[in-house]
Amino acid sequence: MVEGYECEIKDMSLHEFGRKELDIAQVEMPGLMALRDEFKDAPPLKGAKISGSLHMTIQTAALIETCHSLGAELRWCSCNIYSTQDHAAAAIAKAQTAAVFAWKNESLEEYWECTLKMLTWPDCDGPDILIDDGGDATLLMHEGEKYELEFEKNGTLPDPQSTNNREMQQVLRIIRRELENGNTKKWGKMLNNLKGVSEETTTGVARLDQMSLKGELRLKCINVNDCVTKQKFDNVYGCRHSLPDGLMRATDVMIAGKQVVICGFGDVGKGCAQAMKAQGSRVVVVEVDPICALQAAMEGYEVKRLESILTTGDIFITATGNKGIIMAHHMAQMKNNAIVGNIGHFDNEIDMDGLDNYPGIKPMNVKEQVDRYEFPDGHGIIVLAQGRLLNLGCATGHPSFVMSCSFTNQVLAQIELWKEKDSDEKYQRGKVYVLPKHLDEKVARLHLASLNAELTELSTEQADYICVPQAGPFKKDAYRY
Ligand SMILES: NC(=O)c1ccc[n+]([C@@H]2O[C@H](COP(=O)([O-])OP(=O)(O)OC[C@H]3O[C@@H](n4cnc5c(N)ncnc54)[C@H](O)[C@@H]3O)[C@@H](O)[C@H]2O)c1
């Protein structure tokens, strides 16, 4: 170890395994590798301190090392307590391409301590740019500043017991401790110093949008989720791959013939439904949006209310990004050994608190990330990853190729934020932006050759006829793909 290098991981001896998988992954990540090549002579992230809160997997290791090769220094943690691949964290720690604070099966307390360490840079106010997935790091900084201002006004400290939300209890505990230790300007300074954040997922973007609407957002933000080459690829094809992967690794249940209930038919739900249909299951969709409900029906899925299929469903998957979707009283009515899992970002889609506190409930751990809950009448249900996203808890998340699309957008967003660090013209604090379409098309283009896809070129006459530039962008911003 080089002196001064920090990391907290499970097992450094896994580094060789991690490196082997990382080497293989890179071949499947042509977008990231093309950026390394394109910018090798003039690294565009030179001097940037990047903090990242994003599942510490092999694919993320390739993202980290791309940013590193483009000149950045990095600190990293995971954005989920179950999603770290310990060999990926070890490979990064061994190479020291980021200071990494992550391991599989963190407690909530450890998770938030890792988030704090990822944000806390030695000898300066904090990171220059942030990569966030789900908005937890952004939340910690903003809550921190809010309580610093309160403390300055009247000496009030946050009370972790003022909320029942176990995550918020940890957030408040950390903010309180920093204030008690005399760090009374930490978060405000950090927000002032930060040149921006690029956010990875639907739920994180929803949080940013809400903060922006309320006038509470203090950062320049790039919404990476809504890049077409992220949203319509990672969310759809990634989940199409990793939902069955998670289900099979966790339970090895035969999916064919089963009734699979998908709650939410957005991008993630569409990928999930396709995968389950391809396995030969009978898919039922639960939706609130009439357009998505009609889409589901036109794809040949049944569309029902959850209440109508509680007693017949074999597998229930939540993919809404909303809260309170499957409640304890729903689970009590399910058939014996029905499987319940979530693939949305947070663990509040399934009422785990209600289940844990159900009168007479008997939880039994089957294996890591698989628990059977037996109700007093003797029937039980199987819950995956304690209601946290099962594709990362029970499996290894999305495969490299699709993550290359998402992460190429992440790197482009980071380059944009760093390039515009001294100007408020293109990106303003408090607002959320998407990358321009020509970059989205560039990301797709970088992935075609490795699939032997031949792209047809427009003639000038054809380009004029449909009123688009010959080299793109080929669609208006509002086009839905
Ligand atoms: N696990 C992963 O790898 C992964 C990958 C990408 C996104 N995500 C997460 O998955 C979630 C869904 O993302 P998305 O991009 O599909 O979002 P989306 O907005 O496209 O889809 C969500 C759908 O859920 C529906 N919905 C909302 N409330 C509902 C309710 N009460 N009952 C039924 N349906 C309801 C909405 O109408 C919408 O169609 C988000 O939390 C996102 O962050 C997870």
The ligand as a Tripos MOL2 file, in Angstrom:
@<TRIPOS>MOLECULE
LIG
   44    48     1     0     0
SMALL
NO_CHARGES

@<TRIPOS>ATOM
      1 N1        -32.3810   -2.5820  -10.8680 N.am      1 LIG1
      2 C1        -31.8270   -1.9260  -11.8610 C.2       1 LIG1
      3 O1        -30.8210   -2.3690  -12.4070 O.2       1 LIG1
      4 C2        -32.4440   -0.6610  -12.3570 C.ar      1 LIG1
      5 C3        -32.0650   -0.1290  -13.5980 C.ar      1 LIG1
      6 C4        -32.6600    1.0420  -14.0340 C.ar      1 LIG1
      7 C5        -33.6080    1.6660  -13.2350 C.ar      1 LIG1
      8 N2        -33.9290    1.1390  -12.0110 N.ar      1 LIG1
      9 C6        -34.9530    1.7200  -11.1260 C.3       1 LIG1
     10 O2        -36.1850    1.0540  -11.4340 O.3       1 LIG1
     11 C7        -37.2940    1.9140  -11.1300 C.3       1 LIG1
     12 C8        -38.1840    2.0560  -12.3730 C.3       1 LIG1
     13 O3        -37.4420    2.7320  -13.3860 O.3       1 LIG1
     14 P1        -38.0610    3.0270  -14.8200 P.3       1 LIG1
     15 O4        -36.9940    3.6880  -15.5880 O.co2     1 LIG1
     16 O5        -38.7670    1.8420  -15.3380 O.co2     1 LIG1
     17 O6        -39.1720    4.1300  -14.4170 O.3       1 LIG1
     18 P2        -40.4660    4.5070  -15.2700 P.3       1 LIG1
     19 O7        -40.9440    5.7990  -14.7080 O.co2     1 LIG1
     20 O8        -40.1770    4.3740  -16.7180 O.co2     1 LIG1
     21 O9        -41.5070    3.3330  -14.8920 O.3       1 LIG1
     22 C9        -42.1460    3.1930  -13.6700 C.3       1 LIG1
     23 C10       -43.5850    2.7820  -13.9610 C.3       1 LIG1
     24 O10       -44.2400    2.4660  -12.7370 O.3       1 LIG1
     25 C11       -45.5660    2.9400  -12.8210 C.3       1 LIG1
     26 N3        -46.0980    3.1060  -11.4640 N.ar      1 LIG1
     27 C12       -45.9000    4.1300  -10.5880 C.ar      1 LIG1
     28 N4        -46.5910    3.9040   -9.4580 N.ar      1 LIG1
     29 C13       -47.2260    2.7240   -9.6170 C.ar      1 LIG1
     30 C14       -48.0940    1.9640   -8.7900 C.ar      1 LIG1
     31 N5        -48.4600    2.3940   -7.5770 N.pl3     1 LIG1
     32 N6        -48.5720    0.7900   -9.2630 N.ar      1 LIG1
     33 C15       -48.2280    0.3540  -10.5030 C.ar      1 LIG1
     34 N7        -47.4120    1.0370  -11.3370 N.ar      1 LIG1
     35 C16       -46.9170    2.2160  -10.8840 C.ar      1 LIG1
     36 C17       -45.4650    4.2420  -13.6000 C.3       1 LIG1
     37 O11       -46.7010    4.6020  -14.1870 O.3       1 LIG1
     38 C18       -44.3960    3.8980  -14.6190 C.3       1 LIG1
     39 O12       -44.9540    3.4470  -15.8360 O.3       1 LIG1
     40 C19       -36.6510    3.2090  -10.6510 C.3       1 LIG1
     41 O13       -36.5610    3.1660   -9.2480 O.3       1 LIG1
     42 C20       -35.2680    3.1800  -11.2540 C.3       1 LIG1
     43 O14       -34.3840    4.0230  -10.5650 O.3       1 LIG1
     44 C21       -33.3860   -0.0250  -11.5840 C.ar      1 LIG1
@<TRIPOS>BOND
     1     1     2 1
     2     2     3 2
     3     2     4 1
     4     4     5 ar
     5     4    44 ar
     6     5     6 ar
     7     6     7 ar
     8     7     8 ar
     9     8     9 1
    10     8    44 ar
    11     9    10 1
    12     9    42 1
    13    10    11 1
    14    11    12 1
    15    11    40 1
    16    12    13 1
    17    13    14 1
    18    14    15 2
    19    14    16 1
    20    14    17 1
    21    17    18 1
    22    18    19 2
    23    18    20 1
    24    18    21 1
    25    21    22 1
    26    22    23 1
    27    23    24 1
    28    23    38 1
    29    24    25 1
    30    25    26 1
    31    25    36 1
    32    26    27 ar
    33    26    35 ar
    34    27    28 ar
    35    28    29 ar
    36    29    30 ar
    37    29    35 ar
    38    30    31 1
    39    30    32 ar
    40    32    33 ar
    41    33    34 ar
    42    34    35 ar
    43    36    37 1
    44    36    38 1
    45    38    39 1
    46    40    41 1
    47    40    42 1
    48    42    43 1
@<TRIPOS>SUBSTRUCTURE
     1 LIG1         1 GROUP 0 **** ****
